[in-house]
């Protein structure tokens, strides 16, 4: 676990196509990447139970990997962290325009935060997920063009 105070982190898993992986990574960590923008959000502002939400982007996962991904991982109490997989493939990402790609990433992140809200309620965590979603939506709005 990093000592950074930002609540959101990103991870990319690639299988074969480095060209598509490199293309996708630009949307997170490139000159116009959203990762630096999301790092403005500090976990202290949203409660004490979750320190890190790790968005795990799986670029063109193989069928075995795809079949074994959960909608959301279990909350890791000791780390105060949770992993959230997002599938990236030709159909939902690479076949779209640049603005459509940003829109897909933003939509997916916000949609997964809705799933996380159910986990937070079920586990009785103190994380203010609606406040986090609102702040994230405001920060990511400039990336959404369409």
C-alpha positions as CSV (number, residue, x, y, z in Angstrom):
1,X,0.0,0.0,0.0
2,X,1.3,3.4,-0.9
3,X,1.8,6.2,1.6
4,X,0.1,8.6,-0.8
5,X,-3.1,10.2,0.4
6,X,-5.0,9.9,-2.9
7,X,-8.0,7.5,-2.6
8,X,-8.0,6.4,-6.3
9,X,-5.3,4.4,-8.0
10,X,-5.1,2.7,-11.4
11,X,-3.6,-0.5,-12.6
12,X,-3.5,-2.0,-16.1
13,X,-3.3,-5.7,-17.0
14,X,-2.2,-6.6,-20.5
15,X,-2.2,-10.0,-22.2
16,X,-0.9,-9.8,-25.7
17,X,-1.4,-6.7,-27.8
18,X,1.2,-4.2,-26.6
19,X,0.0,-1.7,-29.2
20,X,-3.5,-1.6,-27.7
21,X,-2.1,-1.6,-24.2
22,X,0.1,1.4,-25.0
23,X,-2.8,3.1,-26.6
24,X,-5.0,2.6,-23.5
25,X,-2.4,3.7,-21.0
26,X,-2.3,7.1,-22.6
27,X,-5.8,7.7,-21.4
28,X,-4.7,7.1,-17.9
29,X,-1.1,8.3,-17.7
30,X,-0.5,10.2,-20.9
31,X,-0.4,14.0,-21.4
32,X,-4.2,14.1,-21.3
33,X,-4.5,11.2,-18.9
34,X,-7.1,11.1,-16.1
35,X,-4.9,9.6,-13.4
36,X,-3.3,12.8,-12.3
37,X,-6.7,14.5,-12.1
38,X,-8.1,11.7,-9.9
39,X,-5.1,11.8,-7.6
40,X,-6.5,15.2,-6.3
41,X,-9.0,13.3,-4.2
42,X,-7.7,12.5,-0.7
43,X,-9.1,9.6,1.3
44,X,-9.2,11.7,4.4
45,X,-12.1,13.7,2.8
46,X,-14.3,10.6,2.5
47,X,-14.0,8.7,5.7
48,X,-11.6,6.4,7.5
49,X,-12.5,2.9,6.3
50,X,-11.2,3.0,2.7
51,X,-7.8,4.5,1.9
52,X,-7.5,3.2,-1.7
53,X,-9.9,2.3,-4.5
54,X,-7.9,0.6,-7.2
55,X,-9.4,0.6,-10.6
56,X,-8.0,-2.5,-12.4
57,X,-8.2,-2.1,-16.1
58,X,-8.0,-5.4,-17.9
59,X,-7.1,-4.8,-21.6
60,X,-8.3,-7.7,-23.8
61,X,-8.4,-10.3,-21.0
62,X,-8.2,-13.9,-22.0
63,X,-11.4,-16.0,-21.5
64,X,-10.0,-17.7,-18.3
65,X,-9.2,-14.3,-16.8
66,X,-12.5,-12.8,-17.9
67,X,-14.5,-15.7,-16.4
68,X,-12.7,-15.3,-13.0
69,X,-13.0,-11.5,-12.6
70,X,-15.5,-10.4,-9.9
71,X,-17.7,-7.4,-10.4
72,X,-15.9,-5.9,-7.4
73,X,-13.2,-7.5,-5.2
74,X,-13.6,-8.1,-1.4
75,X,-12.7,-5.2,0.9
76,X,-9.3,-5.8,2.3
77,X,-9.7,-4.5,5.9
78,X,-6.0,-4.6,6.8
79,X,-5.0,-2.5,3.8
80,X,-8.3,-0.5,3.8
81,X,-8.5,-1.1,0.1
82,X,-10.7,-2.5,-2.6
83,X,-10.0,-3.5,-6.2
84,X,-12.5,-2.8,-8.9
85,X,-12.0,-4.5,-12.3
86,X,-13.0,-2.8,-15.6
87,X,-12.8,-4.7,-18.9
88,X,-11.3,-2.8,-21.9
89,X,-11.7,-4.4,-25.3
90,X,-12.3,-3.5,-28.9
91,X,-16.1,-3.4,-28.6
92,X,-16.3,-1.1,-25.6
93,X,-13.2,1.0,-26.1
94,X,-10.9,0.6,-29.1
95,X,-13.7,0.9,-31.7
96,X,-14.7,4.3,-30.3
97,X,-13.5,7.9,-31.0
98,X,-11.1,9.6,-28.6
99,X,-13.9,11.4,-26.8
100,X,-15.9,8.1,-26.8
101,X,-13.0,6.4,-25.1
102,X,-12.8,9.0,-22.4
103,X,-16.6,8.8,-22.0
104,X,-16.4,5.0,-21.6
105,X,-13.6,5.2,-18.9
106,X,-15.5,7.9,-17.0
107,X,-18.8,6.1,-17.3
108,X,-17.3,2.8,-16.2
109,X,-15.6,4.4,-13.1
110,X,-18.8,6.1,-12.0
111,X,-20.8,2.9,-12.6
112,X,-18.4,0.8,-10.6
113,X,-18.6,3.4,-7.7
114,X,-22.4,2.6,-7.7
115,X,-21.5,-1.1,-7.2
116,X,-19.0,-0.1,-4.5
117,X,-21.8,1.9,-2.7
118,X,-23.7,-1.4,-2.1
119,X,-20.6,-3.0,-0.6
120,X,-20.0,0.0,1.6
121,X,-23.6,-0.2,2.9
122,X,-23.4,-4.0,3.4
123,X,-20.0,-3.8,5.3
124,X,-21.1,-0.7,7.2
125,X,-18.1,1.3,6.1
126,X,-18.0,5.0,6.7
127,X,-16.9,6.0,3.2
128,X,-18.9,8.9,1.8
129,X,-19.3,7.4,-1.6
130,X,-21.9,9.8,-3.0
131,X,-19.6,12.7,-2.1
132,X,-16.7,10.9,-3.8
133,X,-18.8,10.3,-6.9
134,X,-19.8,13.9,-7.1
135,X,-16.3,15.2,-6.7
136,X,-15.0,12.7,-9.2
137,X,-17.7,13.6,-11.7
138,X,-16.8,17.3,-11.4
139,X,-13.1,16.6,-11.9
140,X,-13.6,14.3,-14.9
141,X,-16.2,16.5,-16.6
142,X,-13.6,18.3,-18.8
143,X,-12.5,14.9,-20.2
144,X,-16.0,14.1,-21.4
145,X,-16.5,15.8,-24.7
146,X,-19.7,14.3,-26.2
